[in-house]
């Protein structure tokens, strides 16, 4: 019975790693480019477009939660150790960018130029806030520790030792 459960969990992990992880990585990598192109389209035409950034973010967050919640699915991050940090960075970036794109889209549903200019300012501010947040977050929790320890030991190359 234990080998059947282990076999089923390995099959689910393999299917999840082959289907859902590449799909969520593709969505996370492509989403900023889609948001920027939609933002340029909205600003240049003055009309709102059909976008589903928050829905995509919720779907990716659910898939990421599932992959982190279950122990057998967490093995994917043991196989690819830098993938978790890559996912974390892209999720943070896409959250800011998707909220900015949604607010820009919402501001152009009305014909009020003041609200449209405010939407453009919020869209640009979302990029700036994302960079500030990422800089603060990764300065406090760096991906790789580059600091050397205070007690570095020098090798003794003298002949006397």
N, C-alpha and C positions, 0 to 999 in steps of 0.2 A: 504494500500500500504506500509506503514511504517513497519508493522509487517512482511510482506513478505520479504522485504529487510533485516530486522533484522534476520529473520529465515534463509535466504540464507547466510548471512554473518556468522552466527553461524555454519552453516553446512560446509562452506568453512574453517573456523577456526578449527573446529573439524577434518576435513579430513586432513588439513595441519599439525595439531599437531599429528595426529596418523600416518600419512604416511611419511611426509618429514622430520620432526624434528628428529625422531628416526633414520631414514636412514642417515641423515647428521651427527648425533652424532656417529653412528657406523663407518662411513667413517673416521671421524676425530680421533676417538680413535684407529682404526686399522691401519691408514696410517703410523704412525711412525714405527710400527713393520714391516710393509711391506717394507718400505724404508730401514730399517736397514738390513733386511734379503736379499733384493736385493743388497744392498751395499756389504755385505759379499760375496754374490754369484759372483758379478762382480769382486771384488778384488781377490777372490780365483781362479776363472776360467780365468780371463783376457778378458772375452768377455762381450759385452753389452747385456742387457736383454730388454724385451719389458715392458715399464712402462708408465703410464699415470697419473703421480702425478699432474702435472700442470692442466690437464683437470679436474681431480677430485676436485682440489682446486677451480677452476673457478666455477664449478657446485655448490659446497658447499657455496661459497661466494655469488652466485646469490640467492640461497635459503635463506641464512641468510639475505641478503639485502631485499628480498621480505617480510620476516617475521618481519623486523624492519621498513619497509617503510609504511605498512598499519596498521592503528590503531587497527582494529579488530584482526589482527594476532599478534600484540604486546601483546595481553592479555595472550598469552602463557607464556611470561616472567613474568607476574604478578602472574600467578599460580605457577610457579617454579622460584623464585627469583634468585637462584644461577646459573641457567642454562645459563644466559647471560654471566656471568664471566667465566664459564666453557667453553662456546663456544669461547669466546674471547681468552682465554689462548691456547686452542687447535688450533685455526686458526693461531695465531702467531707462535706456534711451528711448525705446518705443513707447513707453508709458507717457513720457513727457511729450514726444512728438505727436502721438495720436490724440492726446488731449488738446494740444495746440491746433491740430488740423481740424478736429471736430468743432472747436470754438470758432475757428476761421470760417468753416462751412456754415455754422449756425448764424454767424454774424452777417453773412451774405444772403440769408433768406429774406431779409427785409431790404427795403430800398433806401434806408436811412444812411447817408454817407458818414455820419459820425460813428455809428455803430460798426460800419464796415472798416473804418480806419482803426477803431479800437480792436476789432478782430485781427487785423493785420499786425497791430502792435503786440497782441497776445500771442500770435503765432511766432513772431520773432523772439518774444520774451521766453517762450517755452524752450527754444533752442539754447538761449543764454542760461536759463535756469537749469537745464539739463547739464550743461557743461560745468556750471558752478557746483551742482550737486555731485556730479561724477568726480570732480577734482577734490572736493572735501571728503567724499566717501573713500576714494582710493588713496588719499593721503593718510587717512586714519587706519584703513585696512588695506595695505598694499597687496597686490597679487604675489609679488616676489619680494622678499626682504633683501634689500641691497645694503643695509647697514652692517658694518663689520662689528664684531664684538670688541669690547674694551680689552679683553685679555687675549690678544692674539699672541701666539707663541712663535718666536723666531727660531728657525732651525740654526743649529750651531754647526758651522762649516769649518771651524778652526781645527787644526791638527792636534791641539792640546787636549781637546775633550774626548 
